[in-house]
Amino acid sequence: MARDDQVDVLLDEEAGSGPPRPGSPGTGIAVPRVPAWARSAAVWAAVLAVLLAGVSVAAGRQVATTAARLSGAVALTGSLAAPWSTRWSADATSVLGATGAVLVTVDPDDTLRGLRTADGTELWSVPVPVGQGSCLLAGRTPVCSSVSAAGQTSVIALDPVSGAVLQRLDWATAAVLDLPVEDDVVLVGSGDEGRVAAVRWSPATGATVWTFASAPDVVWPQQTTWETGTDRVRVTSHGQVTFSLVSGADLGAAPVDVDRSVTVPAGDALAARLRLRVDAADLERLEPDGAVSWAYRFTASGGTPAVPLLTVDGVLVCGVGATLVGLDAADGTELWTLPSGLTQGASAVTDGWSVATTLGDGSRAALVSMDPRTGQVRWRVGLGETPVARLVVLPDGSVLVATVDEIRVLGPG
């Protein structure tokens, strides 16, 4: 008889100790046999249940790990799992930035515009003499300055929602530098009698926070060096003067403290934890005690250090000129390099899983999504003919692509 045809019987070595009980040990009563296929199915069901339980635990751990990795993430995009499409586009030569739901741009005709971030609708426009000055965001306020032929500087602060002029400043000095300091603007220039002059001005209130004027004859009609540090400015010409950007105090011969530390502007939680600095052509990661954990130098950069762009899943993505580089954040190992083929510095964004960047092929550019650990391209979306394509993450997670004379906003779907 084959094994599958036999009946399993349980025997009681103490037979006769009591009345037979069906199904009890030792009764000699046959226990109904479960067919082999059913036993196999039951075994596999049990194994599958164990496996599924393991998968559930693993999935739970993965969700928890992912949640921990993305907790505290900075400037993430929408999902990059599938190719993106263009939501809207507009003419623009530069972008000041986004203030809430408004994107502030400069058009080719030197017009400052406020566009609704969601759909590109123009909310306001203000002509600005950008050719004789500049525009910046001081906090969330657009500020534009222009220098007249007479050597005077005019400054306006605009409401980012309506474009209305909130405050004005007329400064009797030709501004050489305009610097955002917290939510204010510091103007620096050369005044009468060769003096270095500066003013810190509040676009929100129109108030002057402080003014600075050096001794005469610091600036002569010769080469002048204007240096900015983390909290001070130094001007060197016939003489030299250093003053505080915070208080306007004369710092005498104090050196300009050049902060060599660099931050990671986007990515998962690792972006905020990494301590990085630039030393000559090297990008270094520092331990909590300040010791150098690793140093990386891109040998083909000609001495240009790598610029951190983002972190994702243990990878530090940097730009070195027009080349994108992926480094293992733990030990600085170079995982991959990707020349962009474009004329501007490399840029990249992430959704916490993938990396998106722009690549050029001849005269055409494309938005591509990549695996962060291998650099392998997953998908590609054409952007048309342009030698420049910079990426900026908007507050809603969509991505702005800035070209020579156009901006285009893309998102999932």
VOMILO-759224 format. One record per residue (C-alpha): residue in one letter; x, y, z. Coordinates in steps of 0.02 Angstrom, whole numbers, plus 32768, in hexadecimal, padded with zeros to 4 digits. Layout:
AXYZ...
//
This chain:
M800080008000A804380A87FD3R80638124805DD7FD98196801DD7F5D8105802BQ7F8580DB80E0V7F1C81128175D7F7081678206V7F40811382ACL7F6B814E835BL7F7F80BF83DBD7F6A80C88497E7FEA805F84F5E7F71805A8587A7EE0800D8528G7E4B7FD4858FS7E5F805D860FG7DB880A385E1P7D2F80A38563P7D6180CC84B6R7D548183848BP7D4A81A783D4G7DE48200839CS7E3F81E98440P7EEE819D8447G7EF280E08451T7E4380BA8415G7E85806E8375I7E0180D3831CA7E3B81168275V7E5081D0826BP7E0B820E81C5R7EA082288152V7EBB82D28106P7EED82BC804FA7FA282E38027W7F7583757FB8A7F1083C38043R7F9B83A680C1S801583F78048A7FA08488802EA7F8B849D80E9V8047849A8102W806285198078A7FD5858480BEA802C85828166V80D385AA8116L8083863480B0A8031867B814BV80DA868081A1L812886D18109L809D875080FCA80B0877681B4G816987938194V814088018101S80C68862816BV8149887B81F0A81CB88AA816DA8151891F8119G8128896C81C0R81E0898481E5Q81FA89CD8137V816B8A488150A81B18A7881F9T82618A8881B3T82238AF08121A81BD8B5E8194A82568B7B8201R82C28BA08168L82468C1C8120S821B8C6D81C7G82678D1A81C0A82808D118104V82A28DB480A9A825C8DF08002L821B8D4A7FBDT81BF8D417F18G81238CDF7EE9S813B8C297EBAL81BC8C097E32A81818B557E17A81348B7C7D6CP81628BFD7CE6W812C8CAF7D08S80CB8D267C98T80CB8DE37C81R80478E407CE5W806A8EEF7CA2S80F38F5B7C57A811A90157C49D819F908A7C04A822290BB7C84T82DC90DD7C89S82F390C07D45V829490887DDFL829E90E17E87G824290557EE0A819B901F7F25T8143907B7FB2G80B2900E7FE7A80408FF37F50V809790787EE6L812F90607E77V819291017E58T81EC910A7DB0V824591887D40D820C91897C8BP827891AC7BF2D8231925D7BE9D827092847C9AT81C692707CE9L81B492257D95R811E91B07D99G80BE91507E1CL807990AC7DD9R800390367E31T806C8F9B7E57A7FDC8F237E37D7FB78F547D82G80298FE37D4CT7FA090677D49E7FEC91167D4EL7FB6916E7DEEW801892107DD6S80A7925F7D75V811A92F27D9DP819C933C7D25V8247933D7D7AP82EC93857D39V834892E27D56G83D493167CE0Q840A939D7D5CG83EB933C7DFAS83AD92967E3BC831D923C7E90L831C91C27F21L82AB91757FA4A82C191B98053G8264913780B7R81C3912A8053T81C891DB800EP820492037F5CV827E92957F61C82C492EE7EC7S834C93737EC2S838B93E27E35V841B945E7E29S83FF95027DCDA847D955D7D5EA849695D67DEEG84D495487E5EQ843A95377ECDT83E394947EF9S8326947E7EFAV82DB93E67F4FI822793A67F4EA81D993197FB2L814192C37F66D80AE92637FABP80CA91B27F67V800E91947F55S7FD792357EFEG807992837EBFA804F93267F15V80E193907F50L80EA937E800DQ818493E78036R820594567FDDL82B694898005D831C95117FB0W83D395007FDDA845195867FA9T84D895067F81A84F694927EEDA84DC93E27F30V855F93617F01L851A92D57F6DD846892AD7FA4L8462921F8021P83CE91CB8076V83E991C68133E835E916A818CD82C191C4814AD831F92668125V839092A8809BV844092EF80B1L847E93668029V85399387801CG858E94087FACS860D94947FA0G85D895427FD0D862195F07FD4E86D9960D8001G870495587FE1R869C95178073V86509469807BA8598947C80A1A851493FB80D1V846193F4810DR83F593698153W834093828120S829E9328814DP822C930680B7A819F92DA812ET819A9380818AG820493F58121A826F941B81B9T832B943181B5V837893B68230W84279402822BT849D946781BDF855A945C81AAA85DB94D68165S869694BA8168A8720953B8176P874A959A80D5D87C1955A804FV87A294A18067V8764948D7FB4W87CB94DC7F29P87AE94D07E6EQ881194307E62Q87EB93787E72T877B93597F07T875792B17F56W86AC92947FA7E86AD91F88015T861791AF8070G862491368101T85A490DF816CD857E917B81D1R85EE9207818FV862E926480F7R86E1929980D4V870E931C8052T87C193308018S87FF93BD7FA8H8872944D7FDAG8845941B808BQ87E4938E80DBV874893878147T86E292F78191F8634930A81DCS85AA929A8221L8515926D81B5V84AF92518252S84D092F282B2G85319363823CA85BE936F82BBD866E9397827DL86D592FA829AG877D934B8279A87FE92D38236A879992378261P87AB91B581D8V8716917C8171D86E290D681B9V86C590688122D86508FDD8158R868B8F3E8101S85FA8ED5813FV85788EA480BET84C78E6680D2V845F8DEC806DP83C88E4E802EA83548DBB800AG83368D03802AD83048C8A80B3A832D8C9A816CL83E78C7F814CA83EF8D2B80FAA83DC8D8281A2R84558D0D81FDL84EA8D148188R85788D8881BDL85D98DB98122R865D8E3980F8V86C78E6C8064D87848E6B8075A87D78EA87FD4A879A8E2C7F4FD875E8DAA7FCEL86B08D8C8012E86C18D4680C2R86488CF18139L86668D1681F0E86488CAC828AP85EC8CF98320D86958D20836EG86D08D7C82D2A87438CF38292V87408CD481D6S86DF8C3481B0W87058C3780F6A873C8CAE806DY87098CAA7FB6R87598CFF7F21F87178CF27E70T87BA8CE07E10A87768D267D6DS87358DC67DBCG87D48E2C7DAFG87CF8E597E67T87138E7D7E74P86CA8E2A7F10A862B8DC47F0BV858C8E247F3BP850D8DBE7FA0L84608DBD7F4FL83FB8D3A7FACT83FA8C97800EV83918BFD7FEBD839D8B4F8036G84508B618072V848E8BB67FD3L84D18C687FCEV84B48CB27F21C85288D427EF4G85498DB37E61V85F98DD27E21G85E88E4F7D96A85748E017D15T858D8D507D5BL851C8CF87DD8V85748C847E54G852B8C027ECBL858E8BE07F6BD85718B607FF3A854F8BD58084A85978B588100D86488B4F80BAG86518BC98027T86638B417FA3E86398B7E7EF5L85A68B157EB8W858B8B667E0ET85A88C037DA6L85358C4D7D22P85698CDF7CB2S84CE8D497C91G85008D827BE4L84BA8E2F7C0ET85158ED47C23Q84E08EFA7CD6G850C8EA77D7AA84B68E027D9DS84138E077E00A83A78D7B7E48V830A8D5A7EAFT82C58CC17F0AD82228C767F48G827E8C137FCEW828F8B7B7F5DS82D08BB37EB3V833A8C427E70A83038CB47DE2T837C8D1F7D7ET838D8D6C7CD2L83F98D297C47G842A8D747BA0D843C8D197AFBG847D8D907A78S840A8E277A7AR837C8DCE7AD5A83608DB37B8EA82FB8D337BF1L82BE8D167CA2V82F48C697CDBS82D28BFF7D75M83608B947DB8D83868B0C7E36P83E88B657EC1R84618AD67EE2T848C8AA67E2FG84698B447DCBQ84038ADC7D50V83818B437CF1R82CF8B047D0DW826D8B7C7C9FR82868C167C34V82168CA97C01G824D8D227B79L825B8DDC7B9FG82818E1E7AF1E83168E7D7AAET83768ED87B37P842A8ED67B77V83F08EFE7C29A83728EA47C96R837A8EC37D53L83058E6F7DCEV82AC8EC27E61V82318E6B7ED7L81918ECE7EF3P812F8ECB7F98D80AC8E547F51G812E8DD17F20S812C8DF97E66V81CF8E277E10L81F98EC57DB1V82728EB47D1FA82C48F5A7CF3T83118F697C46V835C8FFF7BECD82B8905B7BCFE822F8FE97C10I81F48F947CAER81938EF27CADV813E8EA17D42L812F8DE37D41G80DD8D677DB6P80A18CB37DC3G801E8C787D46
//
